[in-house]
Amino acid sequence: MFVICLDDMSPEETLDQVLAAIRSRLANDPEEERCLTAEELRRLAKGRLSRMARS
């Protein structure tokens, strides 16, 4: 699984960030990638909860 949280990025920098993340994470072993994926999912959930709380 490959997850990237883009919540804090402007549309102009999104593509560059996605490409950089792909390049840096392709060589990860499965356990390292699971840890990074879990962290990205936490960031996504935190951002969504924050937006819901502000509504």
C-alpha positions, 0 to 999 in steps of 0.5 A: 500500500502506498499512501501520501497525505497532501493536506498541507500542500498547495495545488502547485506543489502537489505533483512535485511532492507526490513524485518525490515521495514515490522516488524516495519510497520505492526502495523501502522494505515492506515493514518500513513502508507499512510504518510510513503508510500508517503515519500518512493515514494518521495525518489524513485522519487528523486533518479530517477530524480537524476540519470536521471540528471547525465546521 
